[in-house]
Amino acid sequence: MPSLPMRPLSRPHRNLVLWAVIAAVALASLAGVAAGGGDLMALVVAGGALFIAAAFAAPQVVLVLALVGAVAVGRVAFIDVTVSWADLLMVLGTAVALRVAPRRNDVLILRVLVAFAAYFAVLAMVVAANYSTAASLELLHRLMLVPGPLLVGVAIVRYQRVETALRCLLVVLVVVAMSAVVFYASTRAPAYPFGIHKNAAGLLLAFGLVVTLGAPHRLGLRPSMLLASRVVLFFGLIATQSRGAALALVLALVVRALAAPSTSRGGRRLGVGIGLVSLVLVVAVAVSVSQQDLAPDASPDNALSSRTETFGVALGYWSEEPVFGAGLRYFLEPGAETGVAHNLVVNELAESGTAGLVTLVALLWVLWRAIRTSRSDLAPMAVMVFVVEVSASMLDVFWVAGRIGCALVLVGMALAEPVRGRSLSPARVTDRALLPPR
C-alpha cells in the first residue's frame, strides 16, 4: 500500500506542538522540585525549556522583556552567586537577538563591538594581573552589559517592534513614577519605588522623559497622553531626589534644545518648555545640596563628604598600580578601605588603571560617533540617552545592570540597519533574510 505524503505543519500548529512539548518538560521538572529531588537542576531545565519555547514562538516578547526588565532589580540565587532579574532577562534577550543581529552591513554596530573587544581585552589583562573571583565574575558581567543590550536593540528593529517596545517601557516607567510620587508623599523621604534605589529610579525615569522627547512619533500617543506621561515622569524624578539624574537630564535637554530649529513656532515652544524644566531641576538640586550636604547640621556621612573620601582612597589605589589598577571590584576584597567610587573616571582608574580608562574612553567615543553618524529617526533619542547615561556616571556608578542595559538597548535601536521592505516575523527569519539587501 503506497504511503501517503506527509503535509508539513503550518506555523500555528508548529508553535502549538512546540508549546505542548516544552510545557510537558517544564511541568515534569517542576514536579521534581515539588518532590524534593534535584532542585537546582530541575529549575534550570524548567527555565531553559520555557525560554526555548519563547525564543521560537514569541522572540519579540523576550526582546521587549529584556528592555522593560531594567526595573527588575530583585536578585535570584544561581549556584554560588546571585544575579539580578535585569541581568537574567538581558542574557535571554541577547540569546534571542543573536538570531538576527548583527548583519554584515551593520557597520555602526560592528565598529562599537570592535571597540568593546579592545576594552574587554584590556580588562582580561587587568583580571590576570589582579585575579579574584569577584574580578572574573565582573569581567563576564561587563561582557553582557555592553554587547548584549546593543544587539537586543538591533533585534527589536529587525522584528519591527520599536513602537511596542517603547510603549511598554513608557507604561512601566509611568507606573514607577507614580509609585515614587506616592512614596515621597507618604514618607517625605527620597523615593525608592518598588525597592529600586533612588538614583537608579531617577535615571530610568530620565530615560522615560528622553523617549517622550526624542521619539514621540514612535509612541503613537495623543498629545494629551504624551503631556500627561511627561508630567508624571517629571514629578517621579523629583520624588527620587536623584541629583545626578536631574543634572544629567538638564544637560540632555540643553542638547535637545540646541538641535531643535529655533525659528519654527514648535521649536520656540519646545525651547521655552525645556528652559523651564531645566530651571526647576537645577533649583531642586541646589536646594537638596544646601540642605543635605552644606548645612551646618549636615551628617558627616553625607553624599558630598563620603564621595570625596572615597575618591581619595580610590585614587590612592591607582597611584600604587597606575597601569592596570587594583583590579575589578577591588573594593569587595577583604580588608578593602573603601567602597565603589561614584564617578566613572575615578572608579575606572582604580579598577583597571590608565589602560582601562583609555580604552573605555575610546569605546565611548566610537559609540558617540556611531550615534551621530546614524541616519535613523531614533538618533535624537539615542543622543539624549547617551548624554544622560555618561553625564550621570560622573556622580554615580556606571556599571550597574538594568539602567545601563536600558540605555544601550535604546542606543542599539538607533544604530540598527533595518531590513528594507519586510518584517522579520519568526516564520520569515531564514538564512537568506539575514543577508544584507543587494
C-alpha positions in Angstrom: 0.0 0.0 0.0 1.5 3.3 -1.0 2.3 5.7 1.8 0.5 9.0 1.9 2.6 12.1 1.7 3.2 14.0 4.9 2.0 17.6 4.9 4.2 19.9 6.8 2.6 21.5 9.8 1.6 25.2 9.5 3.3 27.7 11.7 0.4 27.9 14.3 0.4 24.1 14.5 4.2 24.0 14.9 4.0 26.5 17.7 1.2 24.6 19.4 3.2 21.4 19.3 6.3 23.2 20.5 4.5 24.7 23.4 2.9 21.4 24.3 6.3 19.6 24.4 8.0 22.3 26.3 5.2 22.7 28.8 5.4 19.0 29.4 9.1 19.2 30.1 8.7 22.2 32.3 5.8 20.6 34.3 7.9 17.5 34.8 10.8 19.5 36.0 8.7 21.5 38.4 7.2 18.2 39.7 10.7 17.2 40.5 11.1 20.3 42.6 7.9 19.6 44.4 9.1 16.1 45.1 12.3 17.5 46.7 14.8 16.0 44.2 17.4 17.8 42.2 16.0 21.3 42.9 18.6 23.4 41.1 18.8 21.1 38.1 15.0 20.9 37.8 14.7 24.7 37.9 17.4 25.1 35.3 15.7 22.6 33.0 12.3 24.2 33.5 13.6 27.7 32.9 15.6 26.6 29.9 12.6 24.8 28.4 10.3 27.8 28.8 13.0 30.1 27.3 13.4 27.8 24.3 9.6 27.9 23.7 9.5 31.7 24.0 12.6 32.1 21.8 11.0 30.1 18.9 7.3 31.0 19.4 7.5 34.6 20.5 11.0 36.1 20.3 9.6 39.6 20.2 8.2 39.1 23.7 11.6 38.1 25.1 13.3 41.1 23.5 10.7 43.6 24.9 11.1 42.0 28.3 14.8 42.5 28.2 14.2 46.2 27.8 11.5 46.7 30.4 13.3 44.3 32.7 15.6 47.2 33.6 13.3 47.9 36.5 13.6 44.4 37.8 16.3 45.0 40.5 15.5 41.9 42.6 18.1 39.2 42.8 17.9 35.5 42.4 20.4 32.9 43.7 22.1 30.9 41.0 24.7 28.3 42.1 27.1 30.3 44.3 26.2 33.8 43.1 23.2 36.0 42.9 22.2 37.7 39.7 19.6 40.4 39.2 16.5 39.7 37.2 17.5 42.6 34.9 20.7 40.7 34.1 18.9 37.4 33.6 16.3 38.9 31.2 19.1 40.7 29.2 21.0 37.4 28.8 17.9 35.7 27.5 17.2 38.7 25.2 20.7 38.6 23.9 20.4 34.9 23.1 17.3 35.6 21.0 18.9 38.7 19.4 21.8 36.6 18.1 19.4 35.0 15.6 19.1 38.3 13.6 21.9 40.6 14.6 24.4 41.8 13.7 24.5 41.6 10.0 27.4 42.3 7.7 26.1 45.7 6.8 25.6 46.8 10.4 28.7 48.9 10.1 28.0 51.2 13.1 27.3 48.3 15.5 30.3 46.3 14.3 32.6 49.4 15.0 31.3 49.6 18.5 31.7 45.8 19.1 35.3 46.0 17.8 36.0 48.9 20.2 34.4 46.9 23.1 36.6 43.9 22.1 39.7 46.1 22.7 38.4 47.3 26.0 37.5 43.7 27.0 41.0 42.5 26.1 42.5 45.1 28.4 40.1 44.1 31.2 41.2 40.5 30.7 44.8 41.6 31.3 43.6 43.5 34.4 42.0 40.4 35.8 45.1 38.3 35.1 47.2 40.8 36.9 44.8 41.1 39.9 42.9 37.8 39.9 39.9 37.3 42.2 36.6 35.5 42.0 34.8 38.9 42.1 37.0 40.2 39.3 36.4 37.2 37.0 32.7 37.4 37.5 32.7 41.2 36.8 34.6 40.6 33.6 31.8 38.3 32.4 29.2 40.8 33.7 30.7 43.6 31.5 30.7 41.2 28.5 26.9 41.1 29.0 26.4 44.8 29.8 27.5 46.3 26.5 27.2 43.9 23.5 24.1 42.3 24.8 21.8 45.4 25.1 23.1 46.8 21.8 22.2 43.6 20.0 18.8 43.5 21.7 18.1 47.0 20.4 19.1 45.9 16.9 16.9 42.8 17.0 13.9 44.9 18.2 14.3 46.9 15.0 14.7 43.8 12.9 11.4 42.4 14.2 9.8 45.8 13.7 8.7 46.1 17.3 10.2 49.5 18.1 6.8 51.1 18.8 5.7 48.2 21.0 9.0 48.2 23.0 8.9 52.0 23.6 5.3 51.9 24.6 5.8 49.1 27.1 8.8 50.9 28.5 6.9 54.1 28.9 4.0 52.3 30.6 6.3 50.6 33.1 8.2 53.8 33.9 5.0 55.8 34.4 3.9 53.2 37.0 7.3 53.5 38.6 7.0 57.3 38.6 3.6 57.2 40.2 4.9 54.8 42.9 7.8 57.3 43.5 5.4 60.2 44.0 3.3 58.1 46.4 6.4 57.1 48.3 7.6 60.6 48.7 4.2 62.0 49.6 3.8 59.4 52.4 7.3 59.5 53.8 8.8 62.9 52.8 12.0 61.0 52.0 13.7 60.2 48.7 11.6 57.7 46.9 12.6 54.0 46.4 9.8 52.9 44.2 9.3 49.1 44.2 12.6 48.8 46.0 14.6 50.4 43.2 17.4 52.6 44.5 16.6 56.3 44.2 19.5 57.0 41.9 18.7 54.1 39.6 15.0 55.0 39.6 15.8 58.6 38.8 17.9 57.7 35.9 15.3 55.3 34.5 12.7 58.0 34.8 15.0 60.4 33.0 15.3 57.8 30.2 11.5 57.8 30.0 11.4 61.5 29.6 14.1 61.3 26.9 11.9 58.8 25.0 8.9 61.1 25.0 11.1 64.0 23.8 13.4 62.2 21.4 11.0 59.8 19.8 7.4 60.9 20.4 6.4 59.9 16.9 7.2 56.3 17.7 4.9 56.2 20.7 1.7 56.9 18.8 0.1 58.8 21.7 -2.3 61.6 21.6 -0.7 65.0 22.6 -2.7 65.0 25.9 -1.5 61.5 26.8 2.1 62.4 25.9 2.0 65.5 28.0 0.5 63.6 31.0 3.2 61.0 30.7 5.9 63.7 30.8 4.3 65.3 33.8 4.1 62.1 35.8 7.7 61.1 34.8 9.0 64.6 35.8 7.4 64.5 39.2 8.5 61.0 39.7 12.1 62.1 39.1 11.7 64.9 41.5 10.4 62.5 44.1 13.5 60.3 43.9 15.7 63.4 44.6 18.4 61.8 42.4 20.6 64.8 41.8 22.9 63.0 39.3 19.9 62.0 37.1 18.4 65.5 37.3 21.6 67.3 36.2 22.2 64.7 33.5 18.7 65.3 32.2 19.3 69.0 32.2 22.4 68.6 30.0 20.4 66.3 27.7 17.6 68.9 27.4 20.1 71.5 26.5 21.5 69.3 23.8 17.9 68.7 22.5 17.1 72.4 22.6 20.3 73.3 20.6 19.4 70.6 18.0 15.8 71.8 17.6 15.1 74.5 15.0 14.5 77.8 16.9 12.8 79.6 14.0 9.7 77.5 14.0 6.8 78.0 16.4 7.1 74.5 17.7 10.9 74.9 18.2 10.4 78.1 20.2 7.7 76.5 22.4 10.0 73.4 22.9 12.9 75.7 23.9 10.7 77.5 26.5 9.5 74.3 27.9 12.9 72.8 28.2 14.2 76.0 29.8 11.5 75.9 32.5 12.0 72.2 33.2 15.8 72.7 33.4 15.4 75.6 35.8 13.2 73.6 38.1 15.6 70.7 38.1 18.6 72.9 38.8 16.8 74.7 41.6 15.8 71.4 43.1 19.3 70.1 43.1 20.7 73.3 44.6 18.2 73.1 47.4 19.0 69.5 48.1 22.7 70.1 48.2 22.3 73.1 50.5 20.1 71.2 52.9 21.8 67.8 52.9 25.5 68.5 52.3 26.3 72.1 53.1 24.0 72.8 56.1 25.8 73.3 59.5 23.9 70.3 61.0 24.5 68.1 57.9 25.5 64.5 58.6 29.3 63.9 58.4 28.5 60.9 56.2 26.6 63.0 53.6 26.9 62.2 49.9 29.4 65.0 49.2 31.8 64.2 52.0 31.6 60.4 51.5 32.2 60.7 47.8 35.2 63.0 48.4 36.7 60.5 50.9 36.0 57.5 48.5 37.6 59.4 45.6 40.8 60.0 47.6 41.1 56.3 48.6 40.4 55.1 45.1 43.0 57.4 43.5 45.5 56.1 46.1 44.9 52.6 44.8 45.5 53.8 41.3 48.7 55.6 42.3 50.1 52.3 43.5 49.1 50.4 40.3 48.9 53.1 37.6 48.8 50.8 34.6 46.3 48.1 35.4 44.8 49.4 38.7 43.9 47.4 41.8 41.6 45.0 39.9 37.9 44.8 39.1 35.8 45.0 42.2 38.9 45.6 44.3 36.6 47.2 47.0 35.0 43.8 47.7 38.2 42.2 48.8 38.8 41.5 52.5 40.4 44.5 54.2 39.4 47.0 51.5 39.4 50.5 52.8 36.6 51.9 50.7 33.5 51.2 48.6 32.9 51.8 44.9 33.8 55.3 43.7 30.7 57.1 42.4 32.5 58.5 39.4 33.2 56.7 36.1 36.7 58.2 35.6 37.9 57.7 39.2 36.4 54.2 39.5 37.9 53.1 36.2 41.3 54.3 37.2 41.2 52.5 40.5 39.8 49.2 38.9 41.6 49.0 35.6 44.2 51.7 35.7 45.2 54.1 32.9 45.0 51.2 30.3 41.4 50.6 31.2 40.4 54.2 31.2 42.0 54.9 27.8 40.2 52.0 26.1 36.9 52.9 27.8 37.1 56.4 26.6 37.9 55.1 23.1 34.8 52.8 23.4 32.5 55.7 24.4 34.0 57.9 21.7 33.3 55.3 19.0 29.8 54.8 20.4 29.2 58.6 20.3 30.4 58.9 16.7 28.2 55.9 15.7 25.2 57.6 17.2 26.0 60.9 15.5 26.5 59.1 12.2 23.2 57.2 12.3 20.5 58.3 9.9 17.8 56.6 12.0 14.8 58.7 13.2 15.7 57.4 16.6 19.1 59.0 16.6 17.9 62.2 18.5 16.7 59.9 21.3 19.9 58.0 21.3 22.0 61.2 21.6 20.0 62.3 24.7 20.2 58.8 26.2 24.0 58.7 25.8 24.3 62.2 27.3 22.2 61.2 30.3 23.9 57.9 31.0 27.5 59.2 30.7 27.0 62.5 32.5 25.1 60.8 35.3 28.0 58.4 35.7 30.2 61.4 36.8 28.1 61.4 40.1 27.2 57.7 40.3 28.2 54.2 39.5 28.3 53.4 35.8 28.5 49.6 35.6 25.0 48.8 37.0 22.7 46.3 35.5 19.3 47.5 34.4 19.9 51.1 33.8 22.9 50.8 31.5 21.1 47.9 29.8 18.1 50.1 29.2 20.2 52.9 27.8 22.2 50.7 25.4 19.1 48.9 24.1 17.7 52.4 23.1 21.0 53.3 21.5 21.1 49.9 19.7 17.8 50.7 18.1 19.2 53.9 16.6 22.3 52.0 15.3 20.4 49.2 13.6 20.2 49.0 9.8 16.6 47.9 9.3 15.5 45.3 6.9 14.1 47.1 3.9 10.6 46.1 2.7 9.8 43.2 5.0 9.4 42.2 8.7 11.4 39.5 10.4 8.5 37.6 11.9 9.5 34.2 13.3 8.2 32.5 10.2 10.4 34.6 7.9 13.7 34.6 9.8 15.7 32.5 7.4 19.4 32.5 6.4 18.5 34.5 3.3 16.7 37.1 5.4 19.8 37.7 7.5 21.9 38.7 4.4 22.2 42.4 3.6 19.9 43.7 0.8 21.5 43.8 -2.6 
